[in-house]
Amino acid sequence: MDNRFGDIETFLAVASGGSLTAAAKAMRLTPSAVSRSIARLEVRLGVTLMRRTTRSLALTAEGQAYRDRM
């Protein structure tokens, strides 16, 4: 199954919601599924889109530029 568009949708949900948990709730997914989706997109694009820690999430410059183009 091709998840390219789903991964982009997930990224946009995380970027607008500000957290993996908020995006997971909005999309009715688990936070781990959201994290895997973002990781797939980052691998496919060859850039880090977000800096994630257990307490915070921030878009990188590349992540902001990607969000702005979508």
DRENTIRO-680521 format. One record per residue (C-alpha): residue number from 1; residue in three letters; chain; x, z, y. Coordinates in nm, 3 decimals. Layout:
% DRENTIRO-680521
<atom kelum="NUM" lopa="ALA" lumvex="A" xx="X" zz="Z" yy="Y"/>
...
END
This chain:
% DRENTIRO-680521
<atom kelum="1" lopa="MET" lumvex="A" xx="0.000" zz="0.000" yy="0.000"/>
<atom kelum="2" lopa="ASP" lumvex="A" xx="0.128" zz="-0.091" yy="0.345"/>
<atom kelum="3" lopa="ASN" lumvex="A" xx="0.121" zz="0.210" yy="0.578"/>
<atom kelum="4" lopa="ARG" lumvex="A" xx="0.276" zz="0.048" yy="0.886"/>
<atom kelum="5" lopa="PHE" lumvex="A" xx="-0.035" zz="0.068" yy="1.100"/>
<atom kelum="6" lopa="GLY" lumvex="A" xx="-0.130" zz="0.411" yy="0.969"/>
<atom kelum="7" lopa="ASP" lumvex="A" xx="0.217" zz="0.539" yy="1.053"/>
<atom kelum="8" lopa="ILE" lumvex="A" xx="0.187" zz="0.406" yy="1.408"/>
<atom kelum="9" lopa="GLU" lumvex="A" xx="-0.158" zz="0.562" yy="1.445"/>
<atom kelum="10" lopa="THR" lumvex="A" xx="-0.019" zz="0.892" yy="1.317"/>
<atom kelum="11" lopa="PHE" lumvex="A" xx="0.272" zz="0.878" yy="1.561"/>
<atom kelum="12" lopa="LEU" lumvex="A" xx="0.033" zz="0.818" yy="1.851"/>
<atom kelum="13" lopa="ALA" lumvex="A" xx="-0.186" zz="1.109" yy="1.739"/>
<atom kelum="14" lopa="VAL" lumvex="A" xx="0.115" zz="1.341" yy="1.728"/>
<atom kelum="15" lopa="ALA" lumvex="A" xx="0.240" zz="1.217" yy="2.065"/>
<atom kelum="16" lopa="SER" lumvex="A" xx="-0.097" zz="1.272" yy="2.230"/>
<atom kelum="17" lopa="GLY" lumvex="A" xx="-0.178" zz="1.598" yy="2.051"/>
<atom kelum="18" lopa="GLY" lumvex="A" xx="0.165" zz="1.749" yy="2.101"/>
<atom kelum="19" lopa="SER" lumvex="A" xx="0.198" zz="1.881" yy="1.747"/>
<atom kelum="20" lopa="LEU" lumvex="A" xx="0.194" zz="1.779" yy="1.384"/>
<atom kelum="21" lopa="THR" lumvex="A" xx="-0.078" zz="2.033" yy="1.313"/>
<atom kelum="22" lopa="ALA" lumvex="A" xx="-0.309" zz="1.906" yy="1.588"/>
<atom kelum="23" lopa="ALA" lumvex="A" xx="-0.263" zz="1.548" yy="1.469"/>
<atom kelum="24" lopa="ALA" lumvex="A" xx="-0.321" zz="1.652" yy="1.107"/>
<atom kelum="25" lopa="LYS" lumvex="A" xx="-0.648" zz="1.822" yy="1.196"/>
<atom kelum="26" lopa="ALA" lumvex="A" xx="-0.765" zz="1.527" yy="1.406"/>
<atom kelum="27" lopa="MET" lumvex="A" xx="-0.680" zz="1.280" yy="1.129"/>
<atom kelum="28" lopa="ARG" lumvex="A" xx="-0.798" zz="1.504" yy="0.843"/>
<atom kelum="29" lopa="LEU" lumvex="A" xx="-0.454" zz="1.504" yy="0.682"/>
<atom kelum="30" lopa="THR" lumvex="A" xx="-0.209" zz="1.775" yy="0.587"/>
<atom kelum="31" lopa="PRO" lumvex="A" xx="0.077" zz="1.849" yy="0.826"/>
<atom kelum="32" lopa="SER" lumvex="A" xx="0.322" zz="1.742" yy="0.553"/>
<atom kelum="33" lopa="ALA" lumvex="A" xx="0.148" zz="1.403" yy="0.522"/>
<atom kelum="34" lopa="VAL" lumvex="A" xx="0.178" zz="1.358" yy="0.899"/>
<atom kelum="35" lopa="SER" lumvex="A" xx="0.547" zz="1.453" yy="0.886"/>
<atom kelum="36" lopa="ARG" lumvex="A" xx="0.614" zz="1.203" yy="0.605"/>
<atom kelum="37" lopa="SER" lumvex="A" xx="0.434" zz="0.931" yy="0.800"/>
<atom kelum="38" lopa="ILE" lumvex="A" xx="0.649" zz="0.993" yy="1.108"/>
<atom kelum="39" lopa="ALA" lumvex="A" xx="0.963" zz="0.996" yy="0.893"/>
<atom kelum="40" lopa="ARG" lumvex="A" xx="0.867" zz="0.658" yy="0.739"/>
<atom kelum="41" lopa="LEU" lumvex="A" xx="0.815" zz="0.509" yy="1.084"/>
<atom kelum="42" lopa="GLU" lumvex="A" xx="1.149" zz="0.645" yy="1.207"/>
<atom kelum="43" lopa="VAL" lumvex="A" xx="1.328" zz="0.494" yy="0.907"/>
<atom kelum="44" lopa="ARG" lumvex="A" xx="1.155" zz="0.160" yy="0.956"/>
<atom kelum="45" lopa="LEU" lumvex="A" xx="1.242" zz="0.152" yy="1.328"/>
<atom kelum="46" lopa="GLY" lumvex="A" xx="1.591" zz="0.296" yy="1.280"/>
<atom kelum="47" lopa="VAL" lumvex="A" xx="1.548" zz="0.557" yy="1.557"/>
<atom kelum="48" lopa="THR" lumvex="A" xx="1.450" zz="0.921" yy="1.591"/>
<atom kelum="49" lopa="LEU" lumvex="A" xx="1.116" zz="0.934" yy="1.769"/>
<atom kelum="50" lopa="MET" lumvex="A" xx="1.073" zz="1.312" yy="1.781"/>
<atom kelum="51" lopa="ARG" lumvex="A" xx="1.281" zz="1.625" yy="1.776"/>
<atom kelum="52" lopa="ARG" lumvex="A" xx="1.103" zz="1.869" yy="1.548"/>
<atom kelum="53" lopa="THR" lumvex="A" xx="1.166" zz="2.237" yy="1.491"/>
<atom kelum="54" lopa="THR" lumvex="A" xx="0.945" zz="2.501" yy="1.337"/>
<atom kelum="55" lopa="ARG" lumvex="A" xx="0.821" zz="2.598" yy="1.683"/>
<atom kelum="56" lopa="SER" lumvex="A" xx="0.835" zz="2.285" yy="1.895"/>
<atom kelum="57" lopa="LEU" lumvex="A" xx="0.808" zz="1.911" yy="1.902"/>
<atom kelum="58" lopa="ALA" lumvex="A" xx="0.938" zz="1.678" yy="2.171"/>
<atom kelum="59" lopa="LEU" lumvex="A" xx="0.953" zz="1.302" yy="2.196"/>
<atom kelum="60" lopa="THR" lumvex="A" xx="1.299" zz="1.154" yy="2.228"/>
<atom kelum="61" lopa="ALA" lumvex="A" xx="1.362" zz="0.890" yy="2.495"/>
<atom kelum="62" lopa="GLU" lumvex="A" xx="1.308" zz="0.629" yy="2.224"/>
<atom kelum="63" lopa="GLY" lumvex="A" xx="0.985" zz="0.800" yy="2.119"/>
<atom kelum="64" lopa="GLN" lumvex="A" xx="0.857" zz="0.799" yy="2.477"/>
<atom kelum="65" lopa="ALA" lumvex="A" xx="0.943" zz="0.432" yy="2.518"/>
<atom kelum="66" lopa="TYR" lumvex="A" xx="0.774" zz="0.345" yy="2.187"/>
<atom kelum="67" lopa="ARG" lumvex="A" xx="0.461" zz="0.540" yy="2.283"/>
<atom kelum="68" lopa="ASP" lumvex="A" xx="0.450" zz="0.367" yy="2.621"/>
<atom kelum="69" lopa="ARG" lumvex="A" xx="0.467" zz="0.023" yy="2.455"/>
<atom kelum="70" lopa="MET" lumvex="A" xx="0.181" zz="0.102" yy="2.218"/>
END
